[in-house]
Amino acid sequence: MSLQTPRILPSHLHAFHPSSASSNTVRILGTVTALHGSTGTLTCGNNGDVTLILKSDARLQVGKLVEVVGKVADLEGGQGYGLRVLGSTEWGDPADCDL
C-alpha cells in the first residue's frame, strides 16, 4: 500500500495541517527562490510562496524547479504554515520546462 500525497498549492496548506482530518503529507511544485540556513522559500508561480523547513542534509539549489514532499507544520512565531521537507526531486531549470 502506498501513501497518498496530494499535490497542492500554497493556499491549501491549512487543509493539511495536523489538526485537520486530512493527512498532512503533501507534494508541492515550485522554484527555490531563497535558502536561509534551516529554511527556504519555494515560489509556486503566481500561486504564492511556501516556507520550507529543511533537514540538515537538504540539497536544494536556488533557481531550480523542484517537487517537495513534506508535512505541513506550524512556523515559529505563529507566522502561518510551512512544509517540513521529507524529500525532494529536482526538475532542473524552470526555463527548460513548458509550464
Secondary structure, DSSP 8 states (H G I E B T S, - for coil): ------B--GGGGGGGSTTSSS--EEEEEEEEEEEETTEEEEE-GGG-EEEEE--TT----TT-EEEEEEEEEE-GGG--EEEEEEEEEEEE-GGGS--
